[in-house]
């Protein structure tokens, strides 16, 4: 379950667009979320089949938001929820095809 996805987060501040990138090493995932003009990194997540779970702190520029994300990848589509102290954010994404160099 590696790769990058264009995402839309449904937040109390309205939709926020961005990108999430996963690296999967034997069921342990790490990566980054780029949104709201900032990059936040996560590590020690887990994947099993087409499901994933990870936690981190999202830097919004104004404050740091602790979250736990759980989701599923079906083909090129990603769907997840991020549980925070400010509610549950829905996340939708589409995989970005790998470019050929």
C-alpha positions as CSV (number, residue, x, y, z in Angstrom):
1,X,0.0,0.0,0.0
2,X,2.5,2.7,-1.1
3,X,2.0,5.7,-3.2
4,X,0.6,9.3,-3.2
5,X,-3.0,10.4,-3.2
6,X,-4.7,13.7,-3.9
7,X,-7.0,14.2,-0.9
8,X,-9.8,16.3,0.3
9,X,-10.4,16.6,4.1
10,X,-13.9,17.6,5.3
11,X,-13.1,19.8,8.3
12,X,-15.2,22.2,10.4
13,X,-13.3,25.0,8.5
14,X,-14.6,23.6,5.2
15,X,-12.9,21.3,2.7
16,X,-9.1,21.3,2.7
17,X,-7.3,19.9,-0.3
18,X,-3.9,18.3,-0.1
19,X,-1.8,15.2,-0.7
20,X,-0.9,12.1,1.4
21,X,2.0,9.9,0.7
22,X,2.5,6.3,2.1
23,X,5.5,4.1,2.3
24,X,4.6,0.5,3.4
25,X,7.4,-1.7,4.7
26,X,6.0,-5.1,5.6
27,X,2.8,-3.8,7.1
28,X,4.4,-0.8,8.8
29,X,3.5,2.5,7.1
30,X,5.0,6.0,7.3
31,X,4.5,9.1,5.2
32,X,3.4,12.6,5.1
33,X,0.3,14.8,4.7
34,X,0.5,18.1,2.8
35,X,-2.4,20.4,3.5
36,X,-3.2,24.0,4.6
37,X,0.3,25.0,3.3
38,X,2.1,22.7,5.7
39,X,3.6,19.2,5.7
40,X,3.1,16.8,8.7
41,X,4.9,13.5,9.0
42,X,3.7,10.2,10.5
43,X,5.3,6.8,11.3
44,X,4.6,3.5,12.9
45,X,1.3,3.1,11.3
46,X,-0.1,-0.3,10.3
47,X,-1.6,-1.7,7.1
48,X,-3.3,-5.1,6.6
49,X,-4.7,-6.0,3.2
50,X,-6.3,-2.8,1.9
51,X,-6.9,-1.2,5.3
52,X,-4.6,1.2,7.2
53,X,-4.3,3.1,10.5
54,X,-1.9,5.7,11.7
55,X,-1.6,8.6,14.1
56,X,0.2,11.9,14.1
57,X,0.0,15.7,14.7
58,X,-1.3,17.8,11.8
59,X,0.4,21.2,11.6
60,X,-2.3,23.6,10.4
61,X,-0.1,26.7,10.6
62,X,-2.3,28.1,13.4
63,X,-2.3,25.2,15.7
64,X,-1.2,21.5,16.0
65,X,-4.0,19.0,15.8
66,X,-3.5,15.5,17.2
67,X,-5.3,12.8,15.1
68,X,-5.8,9.1,14.6
69,X,-6.7,8.1,11.0
70,X,-8.3,4.8,9.8
71,X,-9.2,4.0,6.3
72,X,-9.3,1.7,3.3
73,X,-7.8,1.8,-0.3
74,X,-10.0,0.3,-3.0
75,X,-8.2,0.3,-6.4
76,X,-7.1,4.0,-6.9
77,X,-9.6,5.4,-4.3
78,X,-8.8,6.1,-0.6
79,X,-11.5,6.7,2.1
80,X,-10.6,7.4,5.7
81,X,-11.7,9.2,8.9
82,X,-9.4,11.2,11.1
83,X,-10.6,11.4,14.7
84,X,-9.5,14.6,16.5
85,X,-10.4,16.7,19.6
86,X,-12.4,18.9,17.1
87,X,-14.5,16.1,15.7
88,X,-14.2,13.4,13.0
89,X,-12.8,14.6,9.6
90,X,-13.7,12.5,6.5
91,X,-10.9,12.1,4.0
92,X,-11.4,11.2,0.3
93,X,-8.5,10.6,-2.2
94,X,-7.5,9.4,-5.6
95,X,-4.1,7.8,-6.3
96,X,-1.6,9.9,-8.3
97,X,-0.2,7.7,-11.0
98,X,3.6,7.1,-10.8
99,X,5.5,9.2,-13.3
100,X,7.9,7.5,-15.6
101,X,11.5,9.0,-15.5
